Amino acid sequence: MAWRQAGVYLSHYTGSQWDETSRVPVSELRPGDLVFYGSSGPTSHHVGLYVGGGQMIEAPHTGAVVRYASIYRSDLLPYGGRP
């Protein structure tokens, strides 16, 4: 929704968001980039919006409160996405 407010349309499904963005190494993430979780980008099961300092904004699951959280988890993919 944040990107839509800026005039950029991204699909709802994480695998599609992977396809619709450019790859960025985690070490080069900038605020607004997407971080993906899973075994591969196309099959990723979760995405967050990077805000800097190793933090993201995420909705952990349907119906949960949106929150700030660390991006560092065991299933963090080595590349984020930049719309």
N, C-alpha and C positions, 0 to 999 in steps of 0.2 A: 504494500500500500504506500510506503514511503516513496518508492520510485515512481509510482503512478501519479502521486502528487507533483512530481517533477516532470511529468509528461512522458515517462518511459513505461511502456506496458510489458510486464513479465507474466507468464503463465502462473497458475497456482501450483502446479506439480513441480517438485524439486528437480526431477530429472529434466524437465523442459527448461527450467531456469538455468540449469547447467549448460544446456545447448544454446541458450539465448544470450550467454555472457562470454566474455573473453577470459582466458585463464590468467591468474595472477598468483605467483608463489606466496604462501602464507607470510613469509618474511617481508613481502612488499605490499601487504594489504594497506588500504587507505580507508578512512571512514566512508561508509556507504557501500563498500564492497560486500559481497555475499560470501559466507563461509558454509561449506557443505560437509555433511556427515554420512558415513556409510562405507561400503566396500569399493564403490567406484562412483564417479560423478553421475553417469546416466542412471544408476540405480540408487542414488542417494536417498536417504529417508528423512533428512532434516536439514534445514537451512536457517541461518541467522544473519542479521545485518550487523556488520562490523562497525564499531564506534571508536576504536582506537584503544591503545594500552592493553591489548589482549582481551578486550571485552566485546560483547555483542548484545544486541537486543533480540530476544527470542520469545516465541510462544511455545513452551515445552511440549504441549499437547493440546488437542482440541478442548476448549472450555477452560483452559488454565489462564492465569493472569500473565500478561506480557511482562517480561522482566529483563534485567541486565544479568549477564552471566559470563564466565570465562569461556573463551573459545577452545581452550585446551582440554580435549577429551580423547579417549583412546581411538575413536573412529573419525577424528578430524581428517579430512582429506588434505593432501599437501598443497592443493591449489584452490584458491577462491575464484569468485566470478566478478567481473566488472562489467556492468551494463554499458 
